[in-house]
Amino acid sequence: MRSIVLFDITKTSYDVTLFFNAGFVLVVIACLMLFVDAWRKRLGYPRMNWRRRGAESGPAFPFKVMGAGALLSVLIIAKTYYEYASLRSAYESRSCELIDGTIRNFHPGLHAKGKGNESFDVGNAHLAYSAFDSSHGFHQAAGNGGILRDGLHVRMQRCGADIAWLEMIENP
C-alpha cells in the first residue's frame, strides 16, 4: 500500500495576506486622504475639512484612520497567528483525532457562484470546509485543484474542525 501526504501543518508556515486584511485597507485609505490633502495644499486650495461642520480639521482625521487601521492589522495578524500556532501545537502534541477510512457523501466546495462548503464523511466523522476559509488546516476545495473525491481512502488528523494532516492511501 502506497500513501501520499497531501497536507501537513508542520510543513506549512504561517501565511498572512495583507491585501485581504481590513486594517491594511484602512491604512491605504488614510494615506490617500493625506495625499489628497497635500496635493490640494500644493495647488493653493484650502486643506480638506474632514469634519462635517466647523473649522478645518487638518490631517488629524487621516492619522486617526491610519492608527485604527494599523491597530486592526496587528489584531488580525495576532488572532490568525494564534489560530495557526494552536492548530500546529495540538497536532504536534498528538491531541488530534485520527480518522481513517473511505470518503463518502462527497459534495464539492465550489458551486456556480464560486462559493460553498466542501463536505464529506469518513467513517463516523463529517468534515466540511470552504476554500475561502481563513483556517490554517487543509481547505483546498475540488474546484481549486483539490483531489478529494468519493471512494478515496484517506487517513487524517482532525483537531476540532480543522484537518491538520491528510494522507491519501493508494491501493496496490
N, C-alpha and C positions, 0 to 999 in steps of 0.2 A: 504494500500500500504506500503510495507516494502522497506527500502533503505539500501544500504551498501556503506560506503565511501571507495573507492578503493585507493584514493591518496589525501593527504592534505599537502601542502607545509609547513604549520605551525607545522606539526607533524614530519617533517624530519629535520635533522640537516645538516649543511654544510659538504660535503664529498669531500675530496681531496685525490686522489690516487697518491701517489708519484711515484709509479713504472711506471706510464704512463706519467710522467712529463719529458719532454725533457731535462730540466735543471738538473734533478736528474741523468739522463743518462750521461750527461757531467761530473758531479762531480764524478761518479763512474769511468769513463774512466780516468780522471785526477788522481784519487787515484791509479788505476792500473799502470799508467805511472810512478808515484812516486815509487811504489813498485818495478817495474822492474828496475828502475834506482838504487835504493838502493841495490837490490839483485845483480846487475851487479858489483856495487862498492865493495860489501862484498866478491864476488868471485875473485876480483882482476882485473876485466875488466874496461876499461875506462867508464866514465859516458856516458849516451846516448846523442847524438847530435841531438837535436830536430829541428835544422835548416838544410836546405839542403846544405848550404855552410858555411865555416868559422869555427871558433874555437868552442869548447864545450860551449853549452849554459847553462848548469847546470839545476836546477829544475825550472827555471823561467817560461818556457812554460807550464808545467803541472799546475802551480799555476794560470797562466792566464786562462787556460781552466777551472779550478776549480772555479775561480771567476766569469767567464762568466756563468757557469752552475748554480752557486748559485744565481746570479742576474736574470737569466732566470726563475729559480724556483720561486723566490719571485714575479716576474711579472705575471707568470701564476697563482699562488695562489691568488694574489690580483685581477686579472681580473675575475677569476671564483667566488671568494667570492663576488665581486661587483655584478655579474650577479645573484647569489643566493639571496643576500640581496635586490636587486632591485625587483625581482620577488615576494619575500615574502612581501616586503613593499607595492607593488602595490596590492597584494591580501588583505592584512590587511587593507588598506585604501579604499577598495571596489571600486577600479578603473578598475576592470576586467569586461569583458563582460560575462553575464550569458547566457549559451546556454542550452536549454532543448529540448529533442526530441529523436527520434529513429535513431540508426546508420543505414546508407545506404551506398552502394557502398564501402564496407569494402575490403581492399586489405592488406593481412598480410605482415609484415615487413621483415621477413627472407626468402630469396629465397635459391635456391640450393647452391649458392656460399657464403651464410652466411651474405649477406648484402642486403640493400634495405630499402626504407622508408615504414612505415605502414601508410596508409591513409584511411580516411572515411569522410562521410558527416553526419552532424547532423543539421537538419533544413536547413538554407541557408548557414551555415558555412562549409568550407572544412578544415579539420585538417590533418596534416602529421607530422611524427617524425620518428626518427631512434633509434633503441635500442642502437646504438653506439654513440648517441649524447652526447655532453658534457652539455646538457641542465639540469637544476635542476628541471624542470617540469616533468610531467608524460611522460615516454617514454619506457614503458615495452611492447615490441612487443609480438605478439601472439606466435612466435617461441621461446620466452624466458619466457613463462609462463603467458603471458598476457591473460586476459579473454574477451577482447572486440571482438565482432562479429556482423555480420549483424542482425538486428532485435532487438538488445538490447536497452532498454530505459535508457538513461543516462541524467544526469544534470552535468554541469561543469562550471567552471570559467576559461575563457581564457584571459591571459594577453599577448597581442602581439601574438607571435606564440607558446607560452608555455601554457600548461594546469597546472594551479596552484591547482585546486581542482576538483576531479572527483567522482561522486556518481552514483551507479547503482541502478535503480528503478526496483523492482520485482513486478509484477502484482499478486494480490492475487488469 
